[in-house]
Amino acid sequence: MELSARNQLDATVKDVKVGTIMAEVTVDVGGQELVSVITRKSAEGLGLKEGDPIVVVIKATEVMLARE
């Protein structure tokens, strides 16, 4: 699948918590965790499970940066 979004990161699914309407998906991106909240239907449609390789696509109007 080709997308216009340029912020695409290869990742691995670490955890999927499915609720009534939404699902919380935790992924590992090069040793860093990222959490995405998607619809339950989307999570089920993708068949997400721990260990699956996945591509994280970030399309946002705002990205904040902070210095530690």
Secondary structure, DSSP 8 states (H G I E B T S, - for coil): ---S--EEEEEEEEEEEE-SSEEEEEEEETTEEEEEEEEHHHHHHHT--TT-EEEEEE--S-------
